[in-house]
Amino acid sequence: MSDKGTKDLDMKDINVPEENDKNKKDKNKKEKKNKGKRNRDKNVQDKDNIDNPDGKKIRRSFLSRFDLLNRFKHWYMGGISITRSMFRVRAAWQGVIIITAILTILFILSSFYTGAGEFVISLDSNMSKDGFYLANRDSFEEKLVCLRSEAVVADNINVFDIANDVDEVDGVHDGQNYVAHTFYLTNETGKTKDYQWSINIRRSSKNAEKALWVMVFVNGKQTTYAMIGDNGEPEKQYSIYEFPFTDVASTPSQYETISNDEAGISKDEVSYAQDINFANKLTAEPFVSKKTICNGVREQIENKEVDKYTVVMWYEGEDPDCTDDIIGGWVEVYMGFDYIED
């Protein structure tokens, strides 16, 4: 045999195993590919056919085979859920706004409401809008439209029990068994204005207003007021001592010196009196009406000008109507400022 033939035979013998291995690999690759295809087909079939509890195959609907429809369904349901959540949040905020509005209204109303025995001072809305202000200090660090005094559960006292400096202390400075409030009003409208004021009785109990005496200081000058007596005459009281605040009386005729020649006067009517040869008499200015204690007019208050007020209230022990019948009674008082009507 030739060397060439031997060489070819040797090469053939060597290449046969390589070809077998290659064929084997191709066969395995083809089998894996077919197996993968069968698995995919099976998965699709499993998706199309779902076992129910009875072991029967449930075929999916035609529409359910489209992913876009399913996705739209999920998006739609999600949108509804979000919308409902937004409405819940909106409803919650609406509730908060409503509650806040109610509380604000109640606060505004309470600022003008006066309780039993309280004393409230307030500016008319037109005056406050134009530039009038109230304050407890003449520095006007706080510019207000309404001031309030705490109620005092008061027993009866006498005018002599009121502090001599009652018009010199700012703000609320109640004494023992009397109410005292000193405050200021200023004009910052930029114009010269006229205004009026009044002190009114809103409510009362046990006819306590019959024994109520009120002293009002306006820029340092005072007037004393009391409800007219049952006899139709102004209330009076007498003392052997000089009455306080006579030197700052706006109406000096309220204070007189009388003798025992005055008709109907006995020493029993005079405080601490041994005789009444030279007694002092205080005649209270009658209330304007059953509901209005007093009022006044302020003309030509210039821009930046300040008016000072002090109001003192007490149950006067020398008043004939100050009896045990008014014990536990109260008077609700309101002082208002507004423009003079044309």
C-alpha positions in Angstrom: 0.0 0.0 0.0 1.3 3.4 -0.9 2.1 6.1 1.7 -0.6 8.3 0.3 -3.3 5.7 0.7 -2.1 5.1 4.2 -2.2 8.8 5.0 -5.8 9.2 3.7 -6.9 6.2 5.7 -5.3 7.6 8.8 -7.0 11.0 8.3 -10.4 9.4 7.7 -10.0 7.3 10.8 -9.2 10.4 12.7 -12.0 12.6 11.3 -14.8 10.1 11.9 -15.0 10.7 15.6 -15.0 14.5 15.1 -17.9 14.3 12.7 -19.8 12.1 15.1 -19.2 14.6 17.9 -20.4 17.5 15.6 -23.5 15.6 14.6 -24.2 14.8 18.2 -23.9 18.5 19.2 -26.2 19.6 16.4 -28.7 17.0 17.4 -28.6 18.1 21.0 -29.0 21.7 20.0 -32.0 20.9 17.8 -33.6 18.9 20.6 -33.1 21.8 23.1 -34.7 24.2 20.6 -37.7 21.9 20.0 -38.0 21.4 23.8 -38.0 25.2 24.4 -40.7 25.6 21.7 -42.8 22.9 23.3 -42.4 24.6 26.7 -43.5 27.9 25.2 -46.5 26.3 23.6 -47.4 24.6 26.8 -47.2 27.9 28.7 -49.4 29.6 26.2 -51.8 26.7 26.5 -51.7 26.9 30.3 -52.6 30.6 30.0 -55.4 29.9 27.7 -56.7 27.0 29.8 -57.1 27.5 33.5 -58.0 24.6 35.8 -61.2 25.2 37.8 -61.9 23.3 41.1 -63.7 20.6 39.0 -60.5 19.9 37.0 -62.0 21.2 33.8 -60.2 23.7 31.6 -61.7 27.3 31.6 -61.0 29.0 28.4 -60.2 32.8 28.6 -62.4 35.2 26.8 -61.3 36.7 23.5 -61.0 40.3 25.0 -59.0 39.1 27.9 -56.3 37.9 25.5 -55.4 41.5 24.7 -52.9 43.1 27.1 -53.9 46.6 26.2 -57.4 46.1 27.3 -56.3 44.6 30.6 -53.9 47.5 31.1 -56.6 50.0 30.3 -58.8 48.3 32.9 -56.1 48.5 35.5 -55.4 52.2 34.6 -59.1 53.0 34.7 -59.6 51.3 38.1 -56.5 53.0 39.4 -57.8 56.4 38.2 -61.1 55.9 40.0 -59.2 55.0 43.2 -57.1 58.1 43.0 -60.1 60.3 42.2 -62.0 58.9 45.2 -58.9 59.6 47.4 -58.8 63.1 46.0 -62.4 63.7 46.8 -61.9 62.3 50.3 -59.0 64.8 50.8 -61.0 67.6 49.4 -63.9 66.7 51.6 -61.6 66.7 54.6 -60.2 70.1 53.7 -63.7 71.5 53.2 -64.6 70.3 56.7 -61.6 72.0 58.1 -62.5 75.3 56.3 -66.1 75.1 57.4 -65.1 74.5 61.1 -62.5 77.3 60.9 -65.1 79.7 59.4 -67.6 78.8 62.2 -65.0 79.4 64.9 -64.0 82.7 63.3 -67.6 83.9 63.3 -68.1 82.8 66.9 -64.9 84.7 67.9 -66.1 87.9 66.1 -69.5 87.6 67.7 -68.0 87.0 71.2 -65.9 90.1 70.9 -69.2 92.1 70.8 -71.1 89.9 73.2 -71.3 91.1 76.8 -71.9 88.6 79.6 -73.7 89.2 82.8 -72.1 92.1 84.6 -69.5 92.8 81.9 -68.6 96.2 80.7 -67.7 96.5 77.0 -66.5 99.5 75.1 -66.7 99.5 71.3 -66.2 101.7 68.3 -68.7 101.9 65.5 -67.5 100.1 62.3 -67.5 103.3 60.3 -65.3 105.0 62.8 -62.9 102.1 63.0 -62.6 101.9 59.2 -61.9 105.7 59.0 -59.1 105.5 61.5 -60.4 105.9 65.1 -58.8 103.6 67.7 -59.2 102.7 71.3 -56.4 101.7 73.7 -55.7 101.1 77.4 -52.6 103.3 77.2 -52.1 106.7 75.6 -49.0 105.3 73.7 -51.5 103.3 71.6 -49.1 100.4 71.3 -52.2 98.3 70.7 -54.8 99.9 68.5 -58.1 98.3 69.2 -61.8 98.7 68.3 -63.2 97.0 71.4 -62.2 96.9 75.1 -63.5 94.7 77.8 -63.6 94.8 81.6 -63.9 91.7 83.8 -67.1 91.4 85.7 -67.0 92.2 89.4 -69.2 90.5 92.0 -69.9 93.7 94.0 -71.3 94.5 97.4 -72.6 98.0 98.0 -70.1 100.8 98.8 -70.1 104.5 99.1 -68.6 107.1 96.7 -66.0 107.8 99.5 -64.6 104.2 98.9 -63.5 105.0 95.4 -59.7 105.6 95.0 -58.8 109.2 94.7 -56.5 108.5 91.8 -59.1 106.5 89.9 -58.7 108.7 86.8 -54.9 108.4 86.9 -54.5 104.7 86.4 -54.6 103.3 82.9 -56.5 100.2 81.8 -58.7 98.1 84.0 -58.1 98.9 87.6 -61.2 97.6 89.5 -61.3 98.4 93.2 -63.0 96.5 96.0 -66.6 96.3 95.0 -66.4 98.7 92.1 -65.5 98.6 88.4 -63.0 101.1 87.0 -61.6 101.4 83.4 -59.5 104.1 82.0 -58.9 104.2 78.3 -58.1 106.4 75.3 -59.6 107.2 71.9 -57.6 108.8 69.1 -58.4 110.2 65.7 -56.1 109.1 62.9 -58.4 109.8 60.0 -56.4 112.7 58.7 -59.4 115.0 59.2 -61.2 116.9 62.0 -64.2 114.9 63.1 -67.2 115.0 65.4 -68.5 112.0 67.3 -70.9 111.0 70.0 -70.8 108.4 72.8 -73.3 106.7 75.1 -73.4 104.2 78.0 -76.3 101.8 77.8 -77.9 99.1 79.9 -78.4 96.0 77.8 -79.7 93.6 80.4 -80.0 93.4 84.2 -81.4 91.1 86.9 -83.2 91.8 90.2 -83.5 95.5 89.3 -79.9 96.0 90.2 -79.7 99.0 87.9 -81.8 101.0 90.3 -78.9 101.1 92.8 -76.2 101.5 90.1 -74.2 104.7 90.2 -71.8 105.6 87.4 -69.1 108.2 87.3 -67.7 109.2 84.0 -64.5 111.3 83.5 -64.0 112.9 80.1 -60.6 114.5 79.7 -60.3 114.9 83.4 -63.8 116.2 84.1 -66.3 114.0 85.9 -70.1 113.6 86.2 -71.9 111.2 88.5 -75.1 109.5 87.3 -77.9 107.5 89.0 -81.4 106.3 88.0 -84.0 108.7 89.0 -85.7 107.9 92.3 -89.2 106.4 92.7 -90.4 109.8 93.8 -89.4 111.2 90.4 -86.5 113.2 91.9 -82.8 112.8 91.2 -81.0 110.7 93.7 -79.1 112.6 96.5 -76.8 111.8 99.4 -75.4 113.9 102.2 -72.2 114.0 104.2 -70.5 116.3 106.7 -67.4 115.6 104.7 -66.6 117.1 101.4 -67.4 114.7 98.6 -64.4 113.4 96.5 -63.8 114.6 93.0 -65.6 117.9 93.5 -62.6 119.8 92.2 -62.9 118.1 88.8 -66.7 118.1 88.5 -67.9 119.0 85.0 -71.1 120.3 86.6 -70.3 122.0 89.9 -74.0 122.3 90.7 -73.9 118.6 91.5 -72.2 119.5 94.8 -73.8 121.9 97.3 -73.4 122.9 100.9 -76.8 122.9 102.6 -78.2 123.9 106.0 -80.8 122.3 108.2 -83.3 124.7 106.7 -83.6 122.4 103.6 -87.0 120.8 103.7 -87.2 117.0 104.5 -83.6 116.6 105.6 -82.8 115.0 108.9 -79.4 114.0 110.4 -80.3 110.4 109.9 -79.9 111.0 106.1 -76.4 112.4 106.5 -73.4 110.0 106.8 -71.5 110.4 110.1 -73.5 113.6 110.9 -74.0 115.0 114.4 -76.0 117.8 112.9 -76.7 119.2 109.5 -76.0 122.8 109.8 -73.4 122.7 107.1 -73.8 119.4 105.3 -72.6 118.6 101.8 -75.0 117.3 99.2 -74.3 115.3 96.1 -77.1 115.3 93.5 -76.6 112.6 90.8 -77.4 113.4 87.2 -80.5 111.2 86.3 -80.1 108.4 83.7 -81.2 109.5 80.3 -83.7 106.7 80.2 -84.3 103.2 81.6 -81.8 101.8 79.0 -79.4 104.8 78.5 -77.3 105.8 81.5 -75.7 108.9 79.8 -74.3 110.2 76.6 -72.2 113.0 75.2 -71.0 114.7 72.1 -67.4 115.4 71.1 -67.0 118.1 68.5 -63.9 119.0 66.5 -61.5 116.3 67.5 -58.5 117.0 65.3 -56.3 114.4 63.6 -53.8 112.7 66.0 -55.7 114.2 69.0 -56.5 111.9 71.9 -59.4 111.8 74.3 -59.2 110.2 77.7 -62.1 108.4 79.4 -62.6 106.8 82.8 -65.8 105.0 83.7 -66.4 103.9 87.4 -69.5 101.8 88.4 -70.7 100.7 91.8 -73.8 99.9 93.8 -74.3 103.0 96.0 -75.1 102.0 99.6 -76.8 105.4 100.2 -79.3 104.8 97.4 -82.7 103.9 98.8 -83.0 101.1 96.2 -79.8 99.4 97.4 -81.6 96.7 99.4 -81.2 93.0 100.0 -83.5 92.4 97.1 -80.7 93.1 94.6 -78.2 90.7 96.1 -76.9 88.5 93.4 -78.2 90.9 90.7 -76.1 92.2 87.8 -76.1 94.9 85.1 -74.7 94.4 81.6 -73.3 97.7 80.4 -72.1 98.8 76.9 -70.3 102.0 75.9 -70.4 102.8 72.2 -68.9 105.5 70.0 -70.2 106.5 66.6 -70.6 109.5 64.3 -73.2 112.1 64.8 -76.1 111.5 62.5 -76.9 114.3 60.1 
